[in-house]
Structure formats: structure tokens, C-alpha cells
């Protein structure tokens, strides 16, 4: 009986730690004007705290385009991380002064609403840790897995974000 309890505890610990091994996709985002999409992955430390994040942009409509990717840390979030730079402004900025690698916290997201006028729009999401699990939550939707972004065009050129649709499934 003792051997069975030991085996059960060992397997439980293994599966808990393996949950944190490697990158875990936490968010998938699409835009309404193309087939391009992005994904954000979390990489965890052995204790389940956040080690770092990685984002990837994929352009399936152009097989020759390798896409983009980069990593950012909790410290980057606290300092204000820019995901994508572009002309004439920095496109996406994410920050959370009180964000922590142990509990997560609130993230502010700024994107251009209209690059011609220099106006921006903002969203907030909450990254919550519930024991060994992490969730992305929004005021309109708990357990967000996907975000669909609606983009405004002017003369056929994208000029800003109209709206975000927060969806709970992949």
C-alpha cells in the first residue's frame, strides 16, 4: 500500500511538472483582413511560475514568408514591451506595472485605432493563476483562448483596429 501511494505521488508530481515543460499556447489571435494569425506561448519554470513568453506571427498565404517571432519576460511587461514596430508608430504595446511571474496580473494593450490621426485604442486582460493553471480573462469573456481583431481600412490599406472579439475556444 505504501509503495502504491509513493508511485501515485511520484506520478502526480511528474504530470504536474510536465505541464510546465516546454511552451504552452495560451492565446491565438486572428485578423479579419487576412489569413495571418499569431500565437502567444508561455514557458514556465519548474515551480509553475512564468519564465518567459514567446509570440509568433504566421502568414500562411505567403509560403516564402517565415513570419516573425520573439520572446519577452515579466520584466519586459513591467517596463512596457512593444511586440511589433512599424511605421509611423509602434503598433502594439503591452504593459503591466504590477504583473508578476507568480500570480500574473493585469495587462494593458495599446494598438492604433487610426494611424492617420495618431489615435489609439486600449484593451485590458487579466492573466490569472489558479493553482497550477493559468488563464487569460477579459471583462467580456472568461478563459479566453482566441482573440479576433477587426481592422479598419482606408483606400485598401489597414489603418487601425476597430474592435477585439474575445472567444473562449480554439
N, C-alpha and C positions, 0 to 999 in steps of 0.2 A: 504494500500500500504506500509506503514511504517513497519507494522507487517511482511509482506511478505519479505521485504528487510532484516529485522532483522533475520528472520528464515533462509533465504538464506545465510547470512553472518555467522550465527552460524553453519549451516550445513557444509559450506565451511571450516571453522576453524576446526570442528570436523574431517572431512575427511583428511585434511592436517595433523593434529596431529596424526590421527590413522595410517597414512602412516609410521610414525616413531615409532609406538608402536610395541614392540617385535622385534624379529630377522628377518632381510630381507636377503634372499640369494642373494649374489652379484656375486658369481663365483662358477662354478662346474668344477672340473678337473679330468681327467681320464689318465690312462697309457695304453700303447699298449700291455703290457705283462700280465695283469691280469684283473679280473673283479672289483678290488678295485677301489674306487673313493674317492674324497674328495670334501668338500664344505666349502666355507667361507661365513659367515653371518655377517652383520653389525647390530649393535644395536645403535639406535640414541637417543639423548636427545630430550626433547620436542621442542626445537628450531630448530631441524633438524641437529645439529652438531653430529659428531661421538662420541658415548660414549665409545664403545669398539667393537672389532671383536671377532668372535669365529670361529675356524676351526674344522672340523670333518673328520676323515678318516673312511671309511666303507669297510668291507671285506665280501661281500655277498657270496662268495664261501666257507666261513667258518662260519657257523651259531653260533658256540661257541665263536668266536672272537668278543668281544664287540666293537672293533675299538678303536680309540683314539680321544680325543678332548681336546681343551684348549682354553683359551682366551688370547688376547693381546690388549694393548691400543695404542693410538697415541704416548704416551711417549716411549713405548716399541719399536715402529717403529723408532722413532728418535734415540734411543740408539742402535738399531740393534737387532731385535728379531730373535731367532732361533726357527723354527717351529718343526723340528724333529731332534733329536740327534741320532747318530748311530755310529757304528764302521766302519772305524777307525777315521772318521771325523764327524763334524756336517754337516748334509745333506743339509738342506735348511736354508738359512739365508736371511732375508728381512730387509731392512733399507731404511730410507729416512730422512736425517737430517732436511730438511725444510718442512716435512709433517705436516699438521695442521688438527685439528678436525673440523675446519670451512670450509676450502677450499679444503682439500685433498692435492694432490701433487704427485711428482714422487716417485715411489718405485723401488728400486734395488733388484733384486732376484739373489742369487747365489746358484747354485747346482753343484754337482760333475759331471764333464764330464768323468772322469776316476779315480775311487778310487785307482786303482793300481799305477797310476803315480802321483796322487795328483793334477791333473789339474781340474779346474772348468770352468763352462760356466755361463754367465750372461745374464739376460734379464731386461728390464725396462718396467714398465707400469705406466700409469698416472691415478690416481683416481681424477675425476673431479666432482665438484658440479655445477649443473646447476639449480639454484633456489632451489626447494625442492627435486630435483632428483640427484642421484649420478650415475656416470658411470665409468666403467673400460675401458680404451683406450690403444691401443698399436699402434706402428707405422705401423703395417701391417693390423690393423683392429680396427675400432671404435666400441664402445658399445659391448665390449667383454662380453660374458656370460659363455663361456666354453673354457677351455684350455685342449688340448690333448697332452700328453707328450710321446715322443718316447724315448725308453730306449735301451741302448746298453748292450749286454750280453757277458760274456766270460766264456766258459765252463758251460753254462747254468745258470750262476749267474749274476744278474744285477750289472753292474759296473759304470753306469753313464747315463746321459741324452744326447741324440743325438740332439733333436730338440723340440721346442714348436710349436704347431699349435693353433693359436688364432681364435676362432669361435664366431660368433655373436648371436647364439641362444642356447637355452637349448634343 
